[in-house]
Each structure stands twice: as structure tokens, then as C-alpha cells.
């Protein structure tokens, strides 16, 4: 069975987290390729496409959108795609990535989001910092994910990720979070 997972990480992680399993058509698949562990996968930039599911145009659009959002709202938002999370849950895998991203950042008090998509696992998870919980409740995160998961069912991962990222940014732009 193929699975998809997506990770978005915020700088300070723990609070609300949403995941979804078994997105897309059910298919039998062989053993998934070995997954890079969170210790080998690095979410240093805004977009890390280890699963190689994003075309260059989409990757650049995401990079530009996420950089502008950080400049405007001081919220660090990253997207990570992997083939599989291996023997770790999407939650644990994304939490490890988010913590590592925060520890490697020189900006320690910046809010953050991390979206993880595990393609072969057909699973995704989002980590957000505690201070964003009131604006991004579990219900909101789940409702905004529908266009993303619909795109994933068609194996249009870049389109789905872009839709979810844009929906989350639009929601946060409507909030009373300070802008620069």
C-alpha cells in the first residue's frame, strides 16, 4: 500500500499537530525504499524534497512564498517530503525534524510550522509552535488540508502542498499575529 507524508515545521514545536494516513487510492506496493532518518534528512531550507515529488517551478514558488511569509510575519514555515518515515511515526519523525531545525536556527524565539509528507507511507503531519494553536486549531488544520489530500489522491503532491501552504498562510494573515 502506498502512503504519503508531508512535514511542515515551525521553529518552536509541540502544540497542535495533525496527521492523516492512507491518503489516495489504495494500492499494493512492495517494500518501501529505506527512509532517511531524521538524523540524515535536514530541513535547513524552506523546502526539502527528499521524495523528489516537487518540480522545480513548484519548489521555487514554495521557497519564495515561505521566505516572504517569514519576512512579513516572523513565522518560520518549512516543508519536507520523504519517501517513508521508516519505523517512526510521522509525528515523531516530524517532531525530530522540527526540533533539529529550531536548534540549528539562530532565531530561537521565532514561531514555526513544519509540514512533513511521507509519500510511500501515504501519511502527512504538521508540527506547529504553541503560540499558533489559537489560530491553527486541530479542526482548522484538518479542514484546510482537504484540497491537499484530494491532490495527493491524484499523485499531485506539489499542487497539494502548495494549496495547503497557501491556505495556512492565508489563515495566519487573517489572525492578529504581528506583522513586520
Secondary structure as GFF3:
##gff-version 3
##sequence-region A 1 180
A	DSSP	beta_strand	6	9	.	.	.	ID=ss1
A	DSSP	beta_strand	17	21	.	.	.	ID=ss2
A	DSSP	beta_strand	47	49	.	.	.	ID=ss3
A	DSSP	alpha_helix	56	73	.	.	.	ID=ss4
A	DSSP	beta_strand	75	82	.	.	.	ID=ss5
A	DSSP	alpha_helix	90	104	.	.	.	ID=ss6
A	DSSP	beta_strand	111	118	.	.	.	ID=ss7
A	DSSP	beta_strand	123	128	.	.	.	ID=ss8
A	DSSP	three_ten_helix	130	132	.	.	.	ID=ss9
A	DSSP	alpha_helix	138	144	.	.	.	ID=ss10
A	DSSP	alpha_helix	146	153	.	.	.	ID=ss11
A	DSSP	alpha_helix	157	174	.	.	.	ID=ss12
###
